[in-house]
Amino acid sequence: MPDPARLSHTAALILKALKEGFAYGFDIMEVTGLPSGTVYPALRRMEAAELIEGSWESEQKALREDRPPRRYYKVSRAGNQALAEAEKKYPLIAQFARPKVAKA
């Protein structure tokens, strides 16, 4: 696992988005405003570093929804520890939260 003190601001933001329930690349791009050329390589690096765990959805589900299969991610124990340290280093990351949905 990489040293949490060396976790980049971008990686910390992606970890926080995952922790808040944004579970796949496009979802993360939408909520953070980061481009695909930043998000997808970061997800691969964080998965290799065991900060996150990924799994592919079933191809049947994707076909039913007429789209390519998604790779879903979740924060690992090591990722949670790294995120806690990153939130101390980057205070604005700690304030990021899932947007509230207005009730009709």
C-alpha positions as CSV (number, residue, x, y, z in Angstrom):
1,M,0.0,0.0,0.0
2,P,1.3,3.5,-0.8
3,D,2.1,5.8,2.0
4,P,-1.2,7.6,2.8
5,A,0.7,10.9,3.3
6,R,1.6,10.6,-0.4
7,L,-1.9,10.1,-1.6
8,S,-2.7,12.8,-4.2
9,H,-5.6,15.2,-3.8
10,T,-7.2,13.6,-6.9
11,A,-6.9,10.1,-5.5
12,A,-8.3,11.2,-2.2
13,L,-11.2,12.8,-4.0
14,I,-11.9,9.6,-5.9
15,L,-11.7,7.6,-2.7
16,K,-14.1,9.9,-1.0
17,A,-16.6,9.7,-3.9
18,L,-16.4,5.9,-3.7
19,K,-16.9,6.0,0.0
20,E,-20.0,8.2,-0.6
21,G,-21.5,5.6,-2.9
22,F,-20.4,6.7,-6.3
23,A,-19.3,3.2,-7.4
24,Y,-18.2,3.3,-11.1
25,G,-16.0,5.5,-13.3
26,F,-18.7,7.6,-15.1
27,D,-20.5,8.2,-11.8
28,I,-17.2,9.4,-10.2
29,M,-16.5,11.7,-13.2
30,E,-19.9,13.2,-13.0
31,V,-19.8,14.0,-9.3
32,T,-16.1,15.2,-9.1
33,G,-15.8,16.9,-12.5
34,L,-12.6,15.0,-13.2
35,P,-12.1,13.8,-16.8
36,S,-12.0,10.1,-17.8
37,G,-8.2,10.4,-18.5
38,T,-7.7,11.1,-14.8
39,V,-10.4,8.9,-13.2
40,Y,-9.8,5.6,-15.0
41,P,-6.0,5.5,-14.7
42,A,-6.3,6.5,-11.0
43,L,-8.9,3.7,-10.4
44,R,-6.5,1.2,-11.9
45,R,-3.6,2.4,-9.8
46,M,-5.6,2.4,-6.6
47,E,-6.9,-1.1,-7.3
48,A,-3.3,-2.3,-7.9
49,A,-2.3,-0.7,-4.6
50,E,-5.3,-2.5,-2.9
51,L,-6.9,0.8,-1.8
52,I,-10.1,-0.2,-3.7
53,E,-11.6,-3.5,-4.9
54,G,-13.3,-3.8,-8.3
55,S,-15.7,-6.2,-9.8
56,W,-17.5,-6.4,-13.2
57,E,-21.3,-6.4,-13.3
58,S,-23.0,-9.2,-15.2
59,E,-23.0,-8.8,-18.9
60,Q,-26.7,-9.7,-19.0
61,K,-27.6,-6.7,-16.8
62,A,-25.6,-4.4,-19.0
63,L,-27.3,-5.8,-22.1
64,R,-30.8,-5.4,-20.6
65,E,-29.9,-1.7,-20.0
66,D,-28.4,-1.4,-23.5
67,R,-24.9,-0.3,-22.4
68,P,-21.5,-1.7,-21.8
69,P,-20.8,-3.6,-18.6
70,R,-19.6,-1.4,-15.6
71,R,-16.8,-2.1,-13.3
72,Y,-18.0,-1.3,-9.7
73,Y,-15.5,-0.3,-7.0
74,K,-15.6,-0.2,-3.3
75,V,-13.0,1.2,-0.8
76,S,-10.9,-1.5,1.0
77,R,-9.8,-1.4,4.6
78,A,-6.5,0.0,3.5
79,G,-8.3,2.6,1.4
80,N,-10.4,3.7,4.4
81,Q,-7.2,4.2,6.4
82,A,-5.6,6.2,3.6
83,L,-8.8,8.3,3.1
84,A,-8.9,9.1,6.9
85,E,-5.3,10.4,6.6
86,A,-6.0,12.2,3.4
87,E,-8.9,14.0,5.0
88,K,-6.6,15.4,7.6
89,K,-4.1,16.6,4.9
90,Y,-6.9,17.9,2.5
91,P,-9.6,19.4,4.7
92,L,-12.0,20.1,1.7
93,I,-12.1,16.3,0.9
94,A,-13.7,15.7,4.3
95,Q,-16.5,18.1,3.4
96,F,-17.4,16.3,0.2
97,A,-20.6,14.4,0.6
98,R,-23.3,12.8,-1.5
99,P,-25.7,15.5,-2.8
100,K,-29.0,15.5,-1.0
101,V,-32.0,14.7,-3.2
102,A,-34.9,17.0,-2.7
103,K,-38.1,15.3,-1.7
104,A,-41.2,16.1,-3.8
